């Protein structure tokens, strides 16, 4: 199951992720991709802050919400020159 550039728009990301985890088959994988919040700060990309995003994530905050919501083992990747974070949870 894939959530690509969606979680930052969800008011309650833990509830959303918990629901997705319940839909996974026993051997399923949840892939989550979000904009990298720290990248915006580090490159002073304040013009990239948009009102549609109710959440911004760093690896630590994404890890915390995924762990709390799903309890799945997760590994993290950065992509698009550090602008995106991806989490692969099993």
Secondary structure by P-SEA (a helix, b strand, c coil): ccccccccccccaaaaaaaaaaaccccbbbbbbbccaaaaaaacccccccccccccccaaaaaaaaaaccccbbbbbbcccccbbbbbcc
